[in-house]
Amino acid sequence: MAACDWHAFGTKVACISSLFLSGMRNFVIIGNKAITTPTFSLEDIPGTSGRLDILCRCVTAAFVLSHGIRKDVCVYLVLLGGEIPKTIQLRGETLRHLNPDERTTAALLKKALAVSDTPDWALSTSGIFVRTGGLANVLADLKGTSMLCLREEGADIRSITKSDPSGNVAFILGDHMGIAPEEEAVIEQAGAVAVSIGPVSLHADHCIALLNWMMDTNFFWK
Ligand SMILES: C[S@@+](CC[C@H](N)C(=O)[O-])C[C@H]1O[C@@H](n2cnc3c(N)ncnc32)[C@H](O)[C@@H]1O
């Protein structure tokens, strides 16, 4: 390929990537047994919180860069381990105090869970909001966004075509227990497409790291 062709190719790639960067990346993670009160111990997060440690690692994978925080990411943690479900939302644009370690993230979530119950988003710390309500409410908020549900047996993610020209996308993932039939029904009703990133079952946070890489490099949705 001649030098000028490479230049044209590079420009095209840059245009496409900036188009993707303009979209919002939403990650929705379902915590099947995740606690909805701040009564867990930071000394034993896995043993006392219904596996909030998994959700903490997902938060790290979604936001944390080598030197900064992804601004175009929003994470919804759907906590189903209480009497009524709660959702914590983390918005990259205003998110502060997030460090790469699990304990700091768990401490931020603990603060959010201490906020009084309300069905409307209530601010906890900068960029972190909490409300009562579960997956159906989140997916209603994300209506109009291209929704992809991560499932080992879904369609190859590389075969997916973009349905929202803005580039906004929502990825829905399960925790160590996967996605229960009740949530599957809600996800299906919202019109999400089940996609797989390979035949091997991975940890949810590893899937998120791969999804971020795919979006960064325009690996799918060409
Ligand atoms: C540790 S896996 C869940 C395993 C759980 N035992 C199950 O049976 O579903 C956590 C989540 O990561 C996502 N996941 C893991 N591997 C995947 C793959 N190869 N393709 C798509 N999603 C995957 C799914 O959303 C899954 O619910």
The ligand as an ORCA input file, in Angstrom:
! r2SCAN-3c Opt
* xyz 0 1
  C     -18.298    -16.146     36.092
  S     -19.462    -15.913     34.809
  C     -20.884    -16.765     35.428
  C     -20.718    -18.193     35.576
  C     -21.928    -18.846     36.192
  N     -21.496    -20.017     36.881
  C     -22.978    -19.202     35.153
  O     -23.288    -20.378     35.047
  O     -23.530    -18.336     34.491
  C     -19.938    -14.235     35.069
  C     -20.611    -13.573     33.913
  O     -19.638    -13.204     32.946
  C     -20.206    -13.236     31.653
  N     -19.399    -14.173     30.853
  C     -18.429    -15.016     31.281
  N     -17.839    -15.647     30.254
  C     -18.437    -15.190     29.138
  C     -18.276    -15.479     27.749
  N     -17.374    -16.342     27.303
  N     -19.061    -14.818     26.869
  C     -19.982    -13.926     27.303
  N     -20.176    -13.618     28.598
  C     -19.439    -14.255     29.513
  C     -21.657    -13.641     31.807
  O     -22.449    -12.470     31.842
  C     -21.657    -14.341     33.149
  O     -22.916    -14.289     33.761
*
